[in-house]
Amino acid sequence: MILTDNPIRDASADEFGFRAHAEVLCAAVAEVHDLPLTLAVLGSWGSGKTSFLNICRSLLQERGMITVGFGPWKYDQRDEVWHALLQTLLDELARQAANSQEPSVKQRLGAVLARLRRLSVAAAWLLSRQAVNTFTPMSLDESDLDELRTAASHGEAPGLAADYHAVNQFERDFAEVVRELTGGAPLAIFIDDLDRCRPETALSVLEALRIFTGDAPCLFVIAIDHDALIDAAARYYDGDRQRGRRYLEKLVHFSYHLPGIRWESLGNALRSRLDFLPEDPVVWEVIRIGFQNNPRRVRRFVGAYNLTLAMLSAAGPQSPERVRQVAILLMLRQEHPEFYARLRVDLDVWQRITDAAPADDGRPTLPRHDDLVLVERDSELVTVLQRIADRTRFDFPPVPSADLVLALSEVIVMPGVGQVRA
């Protein structure tokens, strides 16, 4: 069985135990009245941020809150992403108001429809002026503001001269439109997939929220890898991560660290999807050692594991020992690709690294320089191999022979194109 990486869609489909945490968080943010509020859900790649956001969105909808979603990765350029964000918000507000069953909502839409169109034109005009390069806290220049005001007053932006002398006017109009369409109720805007964007593009999304939306009654819920965003901000301060972190504090009001998925929840959700030895404690310990509690990485492994063993089984039944060796080799190839590449030509490297002992300076003691370079590039490799060699708790199979490594390498399926350790 090949598993997809599709996220949980709503609270009713929660299989990782996220709902209890999401209910507490949503109850708290629903009581916030001093808007706007930017809430960051922090988590590493593949940890379930999208699933958590989807659960939160469905819970807030149950509370009657209007929600809008935006995926910035499709617009992975700074001069596109902020415009796409604004246009998505405007379009989605108009669509939801038009489809509402409440007559008062449709009446409010009619009252602000013309202003919505004007805001769309304004956003397009600002894009044409490449305003994103000037209206950011890092590069705001008063001469650029003056140029924009002069252009507007001279009519270079038709129909906007009276209202859009600066981005501040856009902020005020946007806030008023949101209040009109929601009846003053909060608008929850979920922004996901920032991890797919280039770091500078992800940062520009956060900047756009502060610059263009003003004091609109909005709750922005964003999913990010915090360290990656700090690195992006630090680039503007000569690599100073401390200053980058301080800058992000101006853009994000509250950070919520994604709760870790309990190992039992992950196992219960995925155990039935293992086609070979689904209840075997050794196979599950290999998964735990290699992937911890990361659902995306585990799903990719399960799909590759099933397909690899299906190919091997076409030639005959596979013994439990062989199935376990396949699990170990597949985990090593997925998470420790440099070691696996060396293993194919030097089987003894497995035992040499397993036997490595820490020196006084904390570095492992290894007889060969190339082995030392390998473990320095992969800080978890020694620990992983030593845990697999420890047979006091789990009946791990012996190190496979060179012939078996080569034979299995012909059929082992990689769970992603160019998969490398993140």
Secondary structure, DSSP 4 states (H G I P E B T S, - for coil): -PPP-PPP-SGGG--SS-HHHHHHHHHHHHT--S--EEEEEE--TTSSHHHHHHHHHHHHHHTT-EEEEE-GGGG-SHHHHHHHHHHHHHHHHHHHHHH-S-HHHHHHHHHHHHHHHHHHHHHHHHHHTTGGGTSSTTT--HHHHHHHHHHHHTTSSTT-TTT-SSHHHHHHHHHHHHHHHHTT--EEEEE--GGGS-HHHHHHHHHHHHHHSTT-SEEEEEEE-HHHHHHHHHGGGTT-HHHHHHHHHHH-SEEEEPPPPPHHHHHHHHGGG-SSSTT-HHHHHHHHHHHTT-HHHHHHHHHHHHHHHHHHHTTS---HHHHHHHHHHHHHHHH-HHHHHHHTT-THHHHHHHT-EE-TTS-EE-SSHHHHHHHHH-TTHHHHHHHHH-TTTS-PPPPPPHHHHHHHHTTPPPSSTT----
